[in-house]
Amino acid sequence: MGGRNFLLCFRRRFKLCVAWNIHNDFIGKPAENVIRSFYGAPPMPTPTPVVFPDTSLTATETIYGDQLASSWNNYPPQGDPANYQFDQSDIAVSGMAIKVRLDNFWSLDFRNDQADWSKYQWLEFDLYITPENLPKVYTIGVLLRDGSYYPSPFKVELLQSQFIEGGKLMPGTWQHVQIPLDVFGPKLNYFDIICIERPGHGSNMPLTIYVDNVILRGK
């Protein structure tokens, strides 16, 4: 009974996150029904399509537009300013973008110790991956971290995801990313860092990305 209750509770709370689960666990995959059957739970329901935000969500906080908002801090990968370039105009959606060099496990972080997550339901940003000299295997992950740099229970990987324009990473073109904040797990108020990272998949050949228009959006 305990296993059944766990599965039902887990899916009810995190039903939005199953479509991007490309990890080794069973949530949102055919194996989940096998586990549910073993514990006497009914088959998993059909996933609910994500309804993306529209103009009715008028509360916004721009973290980075043509410059970084004063309430947010930025940390370059490995703490080395040489790994990113602010105000990059060569490749930008409009105005300026951030150019970032990422090796495995490196990330671009935005931090605000006073972030009020209760006001927002969505994280949005534009992403461009430089197509030259791409590693054979790579992805871009998005997650939240707390002040001690512990990660949120869940993260989004954009290699193939409903949360990125076009449904997968497409180097050489700007893509809009829209992620509902609740997929990162409960108790968002524990976190104060938005982390755009390169997980440690494949070779450690450098990957260059551009990030623009980082926005929190809510009601």
CYANA upper distance limits for C-alpha pairs under 8 A (distance plus 0.5 A):
  1 MET  CA      5 ASN  CA      6.70
  1 MET  CA     39 TYR  CA      7.41
  1 MET  CA     40 GLY  CA      8.39
  2 GLY  CA      6 PHE  CA      6.65
  3 GLY  CA      7 LEU  CA      6.79
  3 GLY  CA     39 TYR  CA      6.61
  4 ARG  CA      8 LEU  CA      6.76
  4 ARG  CA     36 ARG  CA      7.29
  4 ARG  CA     39 TYR  CA      5.91
  4 ARG  CA     40 GLY  CA      7.08
  4 ARG  CA     41 ALA  CA      5.98
  5 ASN  CA      9 CYS  CA      6.46
  6 PHE  CA     10 PHE  CA      6.43
  7 LEU  CA     11 ARG  CA      6.64
  7 LEU  CA     36 ARG  CA      7.73
  7 LEU  CA     41 ALA  CA      8.47
  8 LEU  CA     12 ARG  CA      6.53
  8 LEU  CA     41 ALA  CA      8.27
  9 CYS  CA     13 ARG  CA      6.62
 10 PHE  CA     14 PHE  CA      6.48
 10 PHE  CA     15 LYS  CA      8.33
 11 ARG  CA     15 LYS  CA      5.47
 14 PHE  CA     18 VAL  CA      8.03
 14 PHE  CA    182 ASP  CA      8.16
 14 PHE  CA    183 VAL  CA      6.82
 14 PHE  CA    185 GLY  CA      7.64
 15 LYS  CA     47 PRO  CA      7.56
 15 LYS  CA     48 THR  CA      8.12
 16 LEU  CA     47 PRO  CA      8.15
 16 LEU  CA     48 THR  CA      7.76
 16 LEU  CA     50 VAL  CA      7.70
 16 LEU  CA    182 ASP  CA      8.49
 16 LEU  CA    183 VAL  CA      6.60
 17 CYS  CA     21 ASN  CA      7.30
 17 CYS  CA    183 VAL  CA      5.76
 18 VAL  CA     27 ILE  CA      6.86
 18 VAL  CA     28 GLY  CA      5.24
 18 VAL  CA     47 PRO  CA      8.34
 19 ALA  CA     28 GLY  CA      7.32
 19 ALA  CA     47 PRO  CA      8.32
 19 ALA  CA    161 SER  CA      7.71
 19 ALA  CA    162 GLN  CA      7.62
 20 TRP  CA    156 VAL  CA      7.18
 20 TRP  CA    157 GLU  CA      7.42
 20 TRP  CA    158 LEU  CA      8.49
 20 TRP  CA    160 GLN  CA      7.57
 20 TRP  CA    161 SER  CA      5.84
 20 TRP  CA    162 GLN  CA      7.57
 21 ASN  CA     27 ILE  CA      7.79
 21 ASN  CA     28 GLY  CA      7.53
 21 ASN  CA    156 VAL  CA      8.44
 22 ILE  CA    157 GLU  CA      8.44
 26 PHE  CA     30 PRO  CA      8.13
 26 PHE  CA     31 ALA  CA      6.19
 26 PHE  CA     32 GLU  CA      5.81
 27 ILE  CA     31 ALA  CA      8.36
 27 ILE  CA     32 GLU  CA      6.22
 28 GLY  CA     32 GLU  CA      6.89
 29 LYS  CA     33 ASN  CA      8.35
 30 PRO  CA     34 VAL  CA      7.81
 31 ALA  CA     35 ILE  CA      7.01
 32 GLU  CA     36 ARG  CA      6.56
 32 GLU  CA     44 MET  CA      8.04
 33 ASN  CA     37 SER  CA      6.43
 33 ASN  CA     42 PRO  CA      8.47
 33 ASN  CA     43 PRO  CA      5.92
 33 ASN  CA     44 MET  CA      6.86
 34 VAL  CA     38 PHE  CA      6.80
 35 ILE  CA     39 TYR  CA      7.02
 36 ARG  CA     40 GLY  CA      6.61
 36 ARG  CA     41 ALA  CA      5.33
 36 ARG  CA     42 PRO  CA      7.05
 36 ARG  CA     43 PRO  CA      7.09
 36 ARG  CA     44 MET  CA      8.39
 37 SER  CA     41 ALA  CA      6.07
 37 SER  CA     42 PRO  CA      7.20
 37 SER  CA     43 PRO  CA      7.64
 52 PHE  CA    178 GLN  CA      7.98
 53 PRO  CA     57 LEU  CA      7.08
 53 PRO  CA    122 TRP  CA      8.24
 56 SER  CA    219 LYS  CA      7.68
 57 LEU  CA    217 ARG  CA      6.98
 57 LEU  CA    218 GLY  CA      5.58
 57 LEU  CA    219 LYS  CA      5.06
 58 THR  CA    217 ARG  CA      7.78
 58 THR  CA    218 GLY  CA      7.02
 58 THR  CA    219 LYS  CA      6.35
 59 ALA  CA    119 LYS  CA      8.03
 59 ALA  CA    120 TYR  CA      7.85
 59 ALA  CA    217 ARG  CA      6.22
 59 ALA  CA    218 GLY  CA      5.44
 59 ALA  CA    219 LYS  CA      5.90
 60 THR  CA    120 TYR  CA      8.17
 60 THR  CA    215 ILE  CA      7.23
 60 THR  CA    216 LEU  CA      6.04
 60 THR  CA    217 ARG  CA      4.97
 60 THR  CA    218 GLY  CA      6.77
 61 GLU  CA    215 ILE  CA      6.14
 61 GLU  CA    216 LEU  CA      5.59
 61 GLU  CA    217 ARG  CA      7.08
 62 THR  CA     69 ALA  CA      7.34
 62 THR  CA    213 ASN  CA      7.71
 62 THR  CA    214 VAL  CA      6.62
 62 THR  CA    215 ILE  CA      4.99
 62 THR  CA    216 LEU  CA      6.98
 63 ILE  CA     68 LEU  CA      6.48
 63 ILE  CA     69 ALA  CA      5.72
 63 ILE  CA     72 TRP  CA      7.12
 63 ILE  CA    110 PHE  CA      8.42
 63 ILE  CA    213 ASN  CA      8.09
 63 ILE  CA    214 VAL  CA      5.83
 63 ILE  CA    215 ILE  CA      6.05
 63 ILE  CA    216 LEU  CA      7.94
 64 TYR  CA     68 LEU  CA      5.00
 64 TYR  CA     69 ALA  CA      6.49
 64 TYR  CA    212 ASP  CA      7.23
 64 TYR  CA    213 ASN  CA      6.01
 64 TYR  CA    214 VAL  CA      5.48
 64 TYR  CA    215 ILE  CA      7.55
 65 GLY  CA     69 ALA  CA      8.46
 65 GLY  CA     96 MET  CA      7.87
 65 GLY  CA     97 ALA  CA      8.17
 65 GLY  CA    212 ASP  CA      6.94
 65 GLY  CA    213 ASN  CA      5.22
 65 GLY  CA    214 VAL  CA      7.16
 66 ASP  CA     87 ASP  CA      7.25
 66 ASP  CA     95 GLY  CA      6.33
 66 ASP  CA     96 MET  CA      5.31
 66 ASP  CA     97 ALA  CA      7.15
 66 ASP  CA    212 ASP  CA      8.40
 66 ASP  CA    213 ASN  CA      8.21
 67 GLN  CA     86 PHE  CA      8.34
 67 GLN  CA     87 ASP  CA      7.40
 67 GLN  CA     96 MET  CA      7.91
 68 LEU  CA     72 TRP  CA      7.36
 68 LEU  CA     73 ASN  CA      8.18
 68 LEU  CA     74 ASN  CA      8.43
 71 SER  CA    112 ASN  CA      6.89
 72 TRP  CA    110 PHE  CA      6.87
 72 TRP  CA    111 ARG  CA      5.95
 72 TRP  CA    112 ASN  CA      5.38
 73 ASN  CA    110 PHE  CA      6.19
 73 ASN  CA    111 ARG  CA      5.54
 73 ASN  CA    112 ASN  CA      6.91
 74 ASN  CA    108 LEU  CA      8.09
 74 ASN  CA    109 ASP  CA      6.21
 74 ASN  CA    110 PHE  CA      5.26
 74 ASN  CA    111 ARG  CA      6.78
 75 TYR  CA     79 GLY  CA      6.68
 75 TYR  CA    108 LEU  CA      6.98
 75 TYR  CA    109 ASP  CA      5.83
 75 TYR  CA    110 PHE  CA      7.21
 75 TYR  CA    111 ARG  CA      8.48
 76 PRO  CA     80 ASP  CA      6.29
 76 PRO  CA     81 PRO  CA      6.18
 76 PRO  CA     83 ASN  CA      6.87
 76 PRO  CA     84 TYR  CA      6.67
 76 PRO  CA    107 SER  CA      8.01
 76 PRO  CA    108 LEU  CA      6.32
 76 PRO  CA    109 ASP  CA      7.50
 77 PRO  CA     81 PRO  CA      8.24
 77 PRO  CA     83 ASN  CA      6.59
 77 PRO  CA     84 TYR  CA      8.00
 77 PRO  CA    100 VAL  CA      8.48
 77 PRO  CA    101 ARG  CA      8.19
 77 PRO  CA    102 LEU  CA      7.55
 77 PRO  CA    106 TRP  CA      5.91
 77 PRO  CA    107 SER  CA      5.79
 77 PRO  CA    108 LEU  CA      6.29
 77 PRO  CA    109 ASP  CA      8.41
 78 GLN  CA     83 ASN  CA      8.46
 78 GLN  CA    106 TRP  CA      7.22
 78 GLN  CA    107 SER  CA      8.48
 80 ASP  CA     84 TYR  CA      8.49
 81 PRO  CA     85 GLN  CA      8.06
 83 ASN  CA    100 VAL  CA      6.44
 83 ASN  CA    101 ARG  CA      5.68
 83 ASN  CA    102 LEU  CA      8.04
 84 TYR  CA     98 ILE  CA      7.48
 84 TYR  CA     99 LYS  CA      5.86
 84 TYR  CA    100 VAL  CA      4.77
 84 TYR  CA    101 ARG  CA      6.58
 85 GLN  CA     98 ILE  CA      6.28
 85 GLN  CA     99 LYS  CA      5.46
 85 GLN  CA    100 VAL  CA      7.00
 86 PHE  CA     96 MET  CA      8.23
 86 PHE  CA     97 ALA  CA      7.11
 86 PHE  CA     98 ILE  CA      5.21
 86 PHE  CA     99 LYS  CA      6.96
 87 ASP  CA     96 MET  CA      5.17
 87 ASP  CA     97 ALA  CA      5.93
 87 ASP  CA     98 ILE  CA      6.52
 88 GLN  CA     92 ALA  CA      7.62
 88 GLN  CA     96 MET  CA      5.66
 88 GLN  CA     97 ALA  CA      5.46
 88 GLN  CA     98 ILE  CA      6.27
 88 GLN  CA     99 LYS  CA      6.82
 89 SER  CA     95 GLY  CA      6.77
 89 SER  CA     96 MET  CA      5.30
 89 SER  CA     97 ALA  CA      6.85
 91 ILE  CA     96 MET  CA      8.47
 91 ILE  CA     97 ALA  CA      7.61
 91 ILE  CA    210 TYR  CA      8.04
 92 ALA  CA     96 MET  CA      6.17
 92 ALA  CA     97 ALA  CA      5.65
 92 ALA  CA    210 TYR  CA      8.13
 92 ALA  CA    212 ASP  CA      7.42
 93 VAL  CA     97 ALA  CA      7.97
 93 VAL  CA    126 ASP  CA      8.19
 93 VAL  CA    174 TRP  CA      7.78
 93 VAL  CA    212 ASP  CA      7.39
 96 MET  CA    212 ASP  CA      7.88
 97 ALA  CA    210 TYR  CA      6.85
 97 ALA  CA    211 VAL  CA      6.27
 97 ALA  CA    212 ASP  CA      5.29
 97 ALA  CA    213 ASN  CA      8.31
 98 ILE  CA    210 TYR  CA      5.86
 98 ILE  CA    211 VAL  CA      5.66
 98 ILE  CA    212 ASP  CA      6.85
 99 LYS  CA    208 THR  CA      7.66
 99 LYS  CA    209 ILE  CA      6.46
 99 LYS  CA    210 TYR  CA      5.02
 99 LYS  CA    211 VAL  CA      7.20
100 VAL  CA    108 LEU  CA      7.81
100 VAL  CA    208 THR  CA      6.16
100 VAL  CA    209 ILE  CA      5.85
100 VAL  CA    210 TYR  CA      6.61
100 VAL  CA    211 VAL  CA      8.40
101 ARG  CA    206 PRO  CA      7.02
101 ARG  CA    207 LEU  CA      6.32
101 ARG  CA    208 THR  CA      5.05
101 ARG  CA    209 ILE  CA      7.07
102 LEU  CA    106 TRP  CA      5.90
102 LEU  CA    107 SER  CA      7.13
102 LEU  CA    197 GLU  CA      8.23
102 LEU  CA    198 ARG  CA      6.91
102 LEU  CA    206 PRO  CA      6.18
102 LEU  CA    207 LEU  CA      5.62
102 LEU  CA    208 THR  CA      6.60
102 LEU  CA    209 ILE  CA      8.15
103 ASP  CA    198 ARG  CA      7.40
103 ASP  CA    204 ASN  CA      6.22
103 ASP  CA    205 MET  CA      7.09
103 ASP  CA    206 PRO  CA      5.38
103 ASP  CA    207 LEU  CA      6.83
104 ASN  CA    198 ARG  CA      6.14
104 ASN  CA    199 PRO  CA      6.24
104 ASN  CA    200 GLY  CA      5.06
104 ASN  CA    201 HIS  CA      7.57
104 ASN  CA    203 SER  CA      8.38
104 ASN  CA    204 ASN  CA      6.02
104 ASN  CA    206 PRO  CA      8.36
105 PHE  CA    197 GLU  CA      7.16
105 PHE  CA    198 ARG  CA      5.90
105 PHE  CA    199 PRO  CA      5.39
105 PHE  CA    200 GLY  CA      5.72
106 TRP  CA    197 GLU  CA      6.32
106 TRP  CA    198 ARG  CA      6.26
106 TRP  CA    199 PRO  CA      7.96
107 SER  CA    195 CYS  CA      6.80
107 SER  CA    196 ILE  CA      5.94
107 SER  CA    197 GLU  CA      4.39
107 SER  CA    198 ARG  CA      6.63
108 LEU  CA    195 CYS  CA      6.42
108 LEU  CA    196 ILE  CA      5.71
108 LEU  CA    197 GLU  CA      6.71
109 ASP  CA    193 ILE  CA      6.86
109 ASP  CA    194 ILE  CA      6.16
109 ASP  CA    195 CYS  CA      5.12
109 ASP  CA    196 ILE  CA      6.87
110 PHE  CA    193 ILE  CA      6.00
110 PHE  CA    194 ILE  CA      5.64
110 PHE  CA    195 CYS  CA      7.12
111 ARG  CA    192 ASP  CA      6.09
111 ARG  CA    193 ILE  CA      4.82
111 ARG  CA    194 ILE  CA      6.92
112 ASN  CA    192 ASP  CA      5.87
112 ASN  CA    193 ILE  CA      7.05
113 ASP  CA    147 GLY  CA      8.40
113 ASP  CA    192 ASP  CA      5.78
114 GLN  CA    192 ASP  CA      7.88
115 ALA  CA    189 ASN  CA      8.35
115 ALA  CA    192 ASP  CA      6.74
116 ASP  CA    120 TYR  CA      8.34
116 ASP  CA    189 ASN  CA      7.64
117 TRP  CA    121 GLN  CA      8.25
117 TRP  CA    188 LEU  CA      6.86
117 TRP  CA    189 ASN  CA      6.70
118 SER  CA    189 ASN  CA      8.31
119 LYS  CA    218 GLY  CA      6.44
119 LYS  CA    219 LYS  CA      7.48
120 TYR  CA    181 LEU  CA      8.32
120 TYR  CA    216 LEU  CA      6.65
120 TYR  CA    217 ARG  CA      5.73
120 TYR  CA    218 GLY  CA      4.38
120 TYR  CA    219 LYS  CA      7.23
121 GLN  CA    180 PRO  CA      6.26
121 GLN  CA    181 LEU  CA      5.90
121 GLN  CA    182 ASP  CA      7.77
121 GLN  CA    216 LEU  CA      8.02
121 GLN  CA    217 ARG  CA      6.62
121 GLN  CA    218 GLY  CA      5.47
121 GLN  CA    219 LYS  CA      8.16
122 TRP  CA    178 GLN  CA      7.15
122 TRP  CA    179 ILE  CA      6.08
122 TRP  CA    180 PRO  CA      4.97
122 TRP  CA    181 LEU  CA      5.79
122 TRP  CA    216 LEU  CA      6.22
122 TRP  CA    217 ARG  CA      5.59
122 TRP  CA    218 GLY  CA      6.88
123 LEU  CA    177 VAL  CA      8.46
123 LEU  CA    178 GLN  CA      6.33
123 LEU  CA    179 ILE  CA      5.73
123 LEU  CA    180 PRO  CA      6.89
123 LEU  CA    181 LEU  CA      6.95
123 LEU  CA    214 VAL  CA      8.01
123 LEU  CA    215 ILE  CA      6.45
123 LEU  CA    216 LEU  CA      5.25
123 LEU  CA    217 ARG  CA      6.91
124 GLU  CA    176 HIS  CA      7.81
124 GLU  CA    177 VAL  CA      5.92
124 GLU  CA    178 GLN  CA      5.06
124 GLU  CA    179 ILE  CA      6.92
124 GLU  CA    213 ASN  CA      8.03
124 GLU  CA    214 VAL  CA      6.21
124 GLU  CA    215 ILE  CA      5.62
124 GLU  CA    216 LEU  CA      6.80
124 GLU  CA    217 ARG  CA      8.05
125 PHE  CA    176 HIS  CA      6.53
125 PHE  CA    177 VAL  CA      5.84
125 PHE  CA    178 GLN  CA      7.45
125 PHE  CA    211 VAL  CA      7.43
125 PHE  CA    212 ASP  CA      6.52
125 PHE  CA    213 ASN  CA      5.67
125 PHE  CA    214 VAL  CA      4.79
125 PHE  CA    215 ILE  CA      6.72
126 ASP  CA    174 TRP  CA      6.96
126 ASP  CA    175 GLN  CA      6.11
126 ASP  CA    176 HIS  CA      5.02
126 ASP  CA    177 VAL  CA      6.44
126 ASP  CA    211 VAL  CA      6.19
126 ASP  CA    212 ASP  CA      5.55
126 ASP  CA    213 ASN  CA      6.47
126 ASP  CA    214 VAL  CA      7.59
127 LEU  CA    174 TRP  CA      6.07
127 LEU  CA    175 GLN  CA      5.80
127 LEU  CA    176 HIS  CA      6.88
127 LEU  CA    177 VAL  CA      7.69
127 LEU  CA    209 ILE  CA      7.59
127 LEU  CA    210 TYR  CA      6.32
127 LEU  CA    211 VAL  CA      5.43
127 LEU  CA    212 ASP  CA      7.18
128 TYR  CA    171 PRO  CA      7.09
128 TYR  CA    172 GLY  CA      7.04
128 TYR  CA    173 THR  CA      6.31
128 TYR  CA    174 TRP  CA      5.18
128 TYR  CA    175 GLN  CA      6.95
128 TYR  CA    209 ILE  CA      6.06
128 TYR  CA    210 TYR  CA      5.47
128 TYR  CA    211 VAL  CA      7.10
129 ILE  CA    170 MET  CA      7.96
129 ILE  CA    171 PRO  CA      5.17
129 ILE  CA    172 GLY  CA      6.39
129 ILE  CA    173 THR  CA      7.72
129 ILE  CA    174 TRP  CA      8.32
129 ILE  CA    207 LEU  CA      8.27
129 ILE  CA    208 THR  CA      6.73
129 ILE  CA    209 ILE  CA      4.97
129 ILE  CA    210 TYR  CA      6.95
130 THR  CA    134 LEU  CA      8.19
130 THR  CA    171 PRO  CA      6.39
130 THR  CA    172 GLY  CA      6.07
130 THR  CA    207 LEU  CA      8.04
130 THR  CA    208 THR  CA      6.18
130 THR  CA    209 ILE  CA      6.43
130 THR  CA    210 TYR  CA      8.39
131 PRO  CA    171 PRO  CA      5.48
131 PRO  CA    172 GLY  CA      5.60
134 LEU  CA    205 MET  CA      8.16
134 LEU  CA    206 PRO  CA      8.48
134 LEU  CA    207 LEU  CA      7.07
135 PRO  CA    202 GLY  CA      7.87
135 PRO  CA    203 SER  CA      6.87
135 PRO  CA    204 ASN  CA      8.13
135 PRO  CA    205 MET  CA      6.23
135 PRO  CA    206 PRO  CA      8.04
135 PRO  CA    207 LEU  CA      7.68
136 LYS  CA    202 GLY  CA      7.42
136 LYS  CA    203 SER  CA      7.77
137 VAL  CA    201 HIS  CA      6.81
137 VAL  CA    202 GLY  CA      5.18
137 VAL  CA    203 SER  CA      7.31
138 TYR  CA    159 LEU  CA      8.31
138 TYR  CA    198 ARG  CA      7.87
138 TYR  CA    199 PRO  CA      8.15
138 TYR  CA    200 GLY  CA      8.50
138 TYR  CA    201 HIS  CA      6.20
138 TYR  CA    202 GLY  CA      6.61
139 THR  CA    157 GLU  CA      7.15
139 THR  CA    158 LEU  CA      6.93
139 THR  CA    159 LEU  CA      5.66
139 THR  CA    169 LEU  CA      8.34
139 THR  CA    198 ARG  CA      6.69
139 THR  CA    199 PRO  CA      7.26
139 THR  CA    201 HIS  CA      7.86
140 ILE  CA    157 GLU  CA      6.26
140 ILE  CA    158 LEU  CA      6.07
140 ILE  CA    159 LEU  CA      7.17
140 ILE  CA    196 ILE  CA      7.49
140 ILE  CA    197 GLU  CA      6.25
140 ILE  CA    198 ARG  CA      5.43
140 ILE  CA    199 PRO  CA      7.26
141 GLY  CA    155 LYS  CA      7.22
141 GLY  CA    156 VAL  CA      6.01
141 GLY  CA    157 GLU  CA      4.79
141 GLY  CA    158 LEU  CA      6.66
141 GLY  CA    195 CYS  CA      8.49
141 GLY  CA    196 ILE  CA      6.36
141 GLY  CA    197 GLU  CA      5.59
141 GLY  CA    198 ARG  CA      6.51
141 GLY  CA    199 PRO  CA      7.02
142 VAL  CA    155 LYS  CA      6.18
142 VAL  CA    156 VAL  CA      5.65
142 VAL  CA    157 GLU  CA      6.92
142 VAL  CA    158 LEU  CA      8.43
142 VAL  CA    194 ILE  CA      8.01
142 VAL  CA    195 CYS  CA      6.20
142 VAL  CA    196 ILE  CA      5.25
142 VAL  CA    197 GLU  CA      6.75
143 LEU  CA    151 PRO  CA      7.42
143 LEU  CA    152 SER  CA      6.83
143 LEU  CA    154 PHE  CA      7.50
143 LEU  CA    155 LYS  CA      5.10
143 LEU  CA    156 VAL  CA      7.01
143 LEU  CA    184 PHE  CA      7.17
143 LEU  CA    194 ILE  CA      6.77
143 LEU  CA    195 CYS  CA      5.85
143 LEU  CA    196 ILE  CA      7.37
144 LEU  CA    151 PRO  CA      6.35
144 LEU  CA    152 SER  CA      5.72
144 LEU  CA    155 LYS  CA      8.12
144 LEU  CA    184 PHE  CA      7.58
144 LEU  CA    191 PHE  CA      6.66
144 LEU  CA    192 ASP  CA      7.70
144 LEU  CA    193 ILE  CA      6.00
144 LEU  CA    194 ILE  CA      5.35
144 LEU  CA    195 CYS  CA      6.25
145 ARG  CA    149 TYR  CA      5.63
145 ARG  CA    150 TYR  CA      5.79
145 ARG  CA    151 PRO  CA      4.86
145 ARG  CA    152 SER  CA      6.23
145 ARG  CA    191 PHE  CA      5.79
145 ARG  CA    192 ASP  CA      6.84
145 ARG  CA    193 ILE  CA      5.50
145 ARG  CA    194 ILE  CA      7.15
145 ARG  CA    195 CYS  CA      7.52
146 ASP  CA    150 TYR  CA      5.97
146 ASP  CA    151 PRO  CA      7.16
146 ASP  CA    152 SER  CA      8.25
146 ASP  CA    190 TYR  CA      6.53
146 ASP  CA    191 PHE  CA      4.60
146 ASP  CA    192 ASP  CA      5.93
146 ASP  CA    193 ILE  CA      6.72
147 GLY  CA    191 PHE  CA      7.42
147 GLY  CA    192 ASP  CA      7.00
147 GLY  CA    193 ILE  CA      7.99
152 SER  CA    184 PHE  CA      6.40
152 SER  CA    185 GLY  CA      7.13
152 SER  CA    191 PHE  CA      8.10
153 PRO  CA    184 PHE  CA      6.71
153 PRO  CA    185 GLY  CA      6.18
154 PHE  CA    183 VAL  CA      7.28
154 PHE  CA    184 PHE  CA      5.22
154 PHE  CA    185 GLY  CA      6.60
155 LYS  CA    183 VAL  CA      7.98
155 LYS  CA    184 PHE  CA      6.25
156 VAL  CA    161 SER  CA      8.42
156 VAL  CA    184 PHE  CA      8.38
157 GLU  CA    161 SER  CA      7.47
158 LEU  CA    163 PHE  CA      7.87
158 LEU  CA    164 ILE  CA      7.04
158 LEU  CA    168 LYS  CA      6.81
158 LEU  CA    169 LEU  CA      6.78
159 LEU  CA    168 LYS  CA      5.74
159 LEU  CA    169 LEU  CA      5.67
160 GLN  CA    167 GLY  CA      6.23
160 GLN  CA    168 LYS  CA      4.65
160 GLN  CA    169 LEU  CA      7.14
161 SER  CA    167 GLY  CA      5.64
161 SER  CA    168 LYS  CA      6.23
162 GLN  CA    167 GLY  CA      5.70
162 GLN  CA    168 LYS  CA      8.33
163 PHE  CA    167 GLY  CA      7.49
163 PHE  CA    177 VAL  CA      6.24
163 PHE  CA    178 GLN  CA      5.81
163 PHE  CA    179 ILE  CA      6.12
164 ILE  CA    168 LYS  CA      6.88
164 ILE  CA    169 LEU  CA      7.99
164 ILE  CA    175 GLN  CA      7.18
164 ILE  CA    176 HIS  CA      6.47
164 ILE  CA    177 VAL  CA      4.97
164 ILE  CA    178 GLN  CA      6.98
165 GLU  CA    175 GLN  CA      5.89
165 GLU  CA    176 HIS  CA      5.81
165 GLU  CA    177 VAL  CA      6.76
166 GLY  CA    170 MET  CA      8.42
166 GLY  CA    175 GLN  CA      8.10
170 MET  CA    175 GLN  CA      8.23
179 ILE  CA    183 VAL  CA      8.28
181 LEU  CA    185 GLY  CA      8.43
182 ASP  CA    186 PRO  CA      7.24
182 ASP  CA    188 LEU  CA      8.46
184 PHE  CA    188 LEU  CA      8.35
200 GLY  CA    204 ASN  CA      8.35
